[in-house]
Amino acid sequence: MTSNLARNLVRSYFTNFSTSVEQFRSLGTYKAAVLKKLNEPLVIEEKIQQKLSTNDVRIKVNFCSVNSVDCMSFKETTRELPFVPGYELSGKVIEVGKNITNEQIIIGERVAALSLEKFGGFAEECVVNVNDCFRIPTNVTTKDAAVLICGHSTAVFTFSKLRRPKEDEKILISAGSAGLGLAAIDVAASMFKAKVIAVTDSEDRSEFMRERGAFSTVKYSDKIQKEVLSLTDKKGAQIVYDAVGAYVLDKIGSW
């Protein structure tokens, strides 16, 4: 009887202790850069920590990239204001949901994450689903990882799954000096040894794109098709990777 009473008291103590810890965590705060009004500077505010769902990961944010989606959201957004921008981030895992196994993610690991639904990367911490969280290899810095996960993964998927380039094949990449374009140059030239023709709207950026792996560059203009044909023995590019949209393809036309 005495031993049963002792066990019940211990069980009650730890149950109450766990509840108290959870309540304490829910009262925790962190700093975040908040977009409160369009076309106005972000405001640093204290935010209350978000409670983790069973498959969530809490990341201490070390780096968060600023890309075109973020820049556009400062001027116009369909999201309800106020909100915390930033969706491509890297840092260290500080808490995991109860359904997450060690095979998925371990507390203390360096990770990169893509928070496309919730955003929230411009902050000291960010909560993401474990499926949007990826271990950072030991040969990649945490800083570099913050700008690899969106643009580079898009290029890797495209060239691995949709059309795998052959060595020395000519690939035309639009917006070569922008984020998606530079990532595509990196992947096409370094991983697949393709010959990249990068399109730019500024000749000042041509040298930079060649340093990243492009063997030639062309300026965006009405003459783009003619210039590409002259660089490819009038055969045209075998692959066109468009990181902009229809109006660029209209200029390129068909070979």
C-alpha positions in Angstrom: 0.0 0.0 0.0 2.8 2.3 1.0 4.8 1.6 -2.2 1.7 2.2 -4.4 1.1 5.5 -2.7 4.7 6.5 -3.2 4.5 5.5 -6.9 1.3 7.6 -7.3 3.0 10.6 -5.6 6.0 10.3 -7.9 3.8 10.0 -11.0 1.7 12.9 -9.9 4.9 15.0 -9.2 6.4 14.4 -12.7 3.0 14.9 -14.4 2.7 18.3 -12.7 6.3 19.1 -13.4 5.9 18.3 -17.1 2.8 20.5 -17.3 4.6 23.3 -15.5 7.6 23.0 -18.0 5.2 23.1 -20.9 3.4 26.2 -19.5 6.8 27.8 -18.9 7.8 27.1 -22.5 4.6 28.6 -23.9 5.5 31.9 -22.1 8.9 32.1 -23.7 9.6 34.9 -26.2 12.0 35.6 -29.0 12.8 38.6 -31.2 11.5 38.8 -34.8 11.5 41.3 -37.6 7.9 42.0 -38.4 6.3 43.5 -41.5 3.5 45.6 -40.2 2.8 47.9 -43.1 3.7 47.6 -46.8 6.6 49.7 -48.0 7.7 50.5 -44.5 10.7 49.2 -42.5 10.5 46.0 -40.6 9.9 46.4 -36.8 11.8 44.3 -34.2 9.3 42.9 -31.8 9.1 40.3 -29.0 7.0 37.3 -30.1 5.5 34.5 -28.0 7.0 31.1 -28.7 4.8 28.9 -30.9 3.9 25.5 -29.3 5.2 22.6 -31.3 3.0 20.2 -33.1 4.0 16.5 -33.0 5.9 16.8 -36.3 7.4 20.2 -35.8 11.0 21.3 -35.3 12.1 24.5 -33.5 15.3 26.0 -35.0 17.6 28.6 -33.6 18.0 30.7 -36.7 21.6 31.6 -37.5 21.1 32.8 -41.1 18.1 33.6 -43.3 18.4 34.6 -47.0 16.6 37.6 -48.5 15.3 36.6 -51.9 12.9 37.9 -54.5 9.8 36.5 -52.8 10.7 38.4 -49.6 11.5 41.6 -51.5 8.1 41.4 -53.3 6.3 40.8 -50.0 7.6 44.1 -48.6 5.7 45.9 -51.4 2.7 43.7 -51.9 1.5 40.5 -50.3 -1.6 38.3 -50.1 -0.6 37.4 -46.5 -2.4 39.0 -43.6 -0.3 41.7 -41.9 1.6 41.8 -39.7 3.8 38.8 -40.5 7.4 37.7 -40.2 9.1 37.3 -43.7 11.8 34.9 -44.5 11.4 31.3 -45.6 14.9 30.0 -46.5 17.0 29.6 -43.3 19.6 27.7 -41.5 20.5 27.1 -37.9 20.5 24.5 -35.1 17.7 22.4 -33.8 16.7 23.2 -30.2 13.5 21.3 -29.8 11.5 18.6 -31.7 7.9 17.4 -31.6 7.1 14.1 -29.9 6.6 12.1 -33.1 10.0 12.9 -34.5 12.6 10.1 -34.4 16.4 10.3 -34.1 16.6 9.0 -37.7 14.8 12.2 -38.9 16.4 15.0 -36.8 18.3 15.2 -33.5 18.4 18.2 -31.1 21.7 20.0 -31.7 22.0 19.2 -35.4 22.7 21.9 -38.0 19.9 22.1 -40.5 18.6 24.1 -43.4 14.8 24.6 -43.7 12.3 25.9 -46.2 9.3 27.6 -44.5 7.2 28.3 -47.5 3.8 28.1 -45.8 4.5 29.9 -42.5 7.6 32.0 -43.4 9.0 33.4 -40.1 12.7 33.1 -40.9 13.6 36.8 -40.0 13.7 35.9 -36.3 15.8 34.3 -33.5 13.9 31.1 -33.9 11.5 29.5 -36.4 9.2 26.5 -36.3 8.9 24.3 -39.4 7.6 20.8 -40.2 10.3 18.1 -40.1 9.7 17.3 -43.8 10.9 20.8 -44.6 14.0 20.5 -42.6 17.3 19.0 -43.9 20.6 18.1 -42.3 23.6 20.2 -43.4 26.5 18.2 -44.6 29.8 18.6 -42.7 31.5 20.2 -45.7 28.8 23.0 -46.1 28.8 26.0 -43.7 25.6 27.0 -42.0 25.8 30.4 -43.7 26.1 28.8 -47.2 23.2 26.4 -46.5 20.8 29.3 -46.0 21.0 30.2 -49.7 21.3 26.7 -51.2 18.0 25.1 -50.2 15.6 26.9 -52.6 17.4 27.9 -55.8 19.9 25.0 -55.9 17.4 22.4 -55.0 15.2 23.7 -57.8 18.1 23.4 -60.3 19.1 19.9 -59.0 15.6 18.6 -59.3 15.2 20.1 -62.8 18.4 18.7 -64.1 18.1 15.4 -62.3 14.5 14.5 -62.9 13.2 16.6 -65.8 16.1 16.8 -68.3 19.5 15.5 -67.3 22.2 17.5 -69.2 25.1 15.7 -70.9 28.6 16.9 -70.6 29.3 19.8 -72.9 25.7 20.2 -73.9 24.7 23.9 -74.3 22.2 25.2 -71.7 20.7 28.6 -71.9 19.8 30.0 -68.5 17.8 33.2 -68.1 18.2 35.7 -65.3 21.7 34.3 -64.9 22.7 37.0 -62.4 19.7 36.5 -60.1 19.3 33.9 -57.4 17.6 31.1 -59.3 19.8 31.7 -62.4 23.1 31.7 -60.4 22.1 28.5 -58.7 21.3 26.9 -62.1 24.7 28.0 -63.4 26.4 26.4 -60.4 24.5 23.1 -60.8 24.7 22.8 -64.6 28.4 23.7 -64.9 29.8 22.1 -61.7 27.6 18.9 -61.4 26.8 18.1 -65.0 29.8 19.8 -66.8 27.4 21.4 -69.2 28.3 24.6 -71.2 26.1 27.4 -69.9 25.1 30.4 -71.8 23.8 32.9 -69.2 21.4 35.6 -70.0 21.7 39.0 -68.2 20.2 42.4 -68.4 23.5 44.0 -67.5 26.9 43.5 -69.1 28.4 44.5 -65.8 27.4 41.2 -64.4 28.8 39.1 -67.2 32.2 38.5 -65.6 30.6 37.4 -62.3 28.5 34.8 -64.1 31.5 33.5 -66.0 33.3 33.1 -62.6 30.4 31.0 -61.4 30.7 28.7 -64.4 29.1 30.2 -67.5 31.2 29.7 -70.6 29.5 32.7 -72.3 26.9 35.4 -71.6 24.4 37.2 -73.7 22.5 40.4 -73.0 18.8 40.3 -72.9 17.5 42.0 -76.0 15.6 41.4 -79.3 18.9 39.9 -80.7 19.2 37.1 -78.1 18.2 34.3 -80.4 20.7 35.4 -83.0 23.5 35.6 -80.4 22.7 32.2 -79.0 22.7 30.7 -82.5 26.1 32.2 -83.2 27.5 30.6 -79.9 26.1 27.2 -80.8 27.1 26.7 -84.4 23.5 27.7 -85.4 22.2 24.6 -83.5 20.7 26.5 -80.6 20.8 25.4 -76.9 19.8 21.8 -76.1 18.2 22.9 -72.9 16.6 26.2 -71.9 16.2 26.9 -68.1 13.9 29.8 -67.7 14.0 31.4 -64.2 11.8 34.4 -65.2 8.7 33.7 -67.2 6.9 33.9 -70.6 8.3 37.2 -71.8 11.9 35.9 -71.8 10.8 32.8 -73.7 9.0 35.0 -76.2 12.4 36.7 -77.0 14.2 33.3 -77.3 11.5 31.8 -79.6 12.1 28.5 -81.2 15.3 27.3 -82.8 
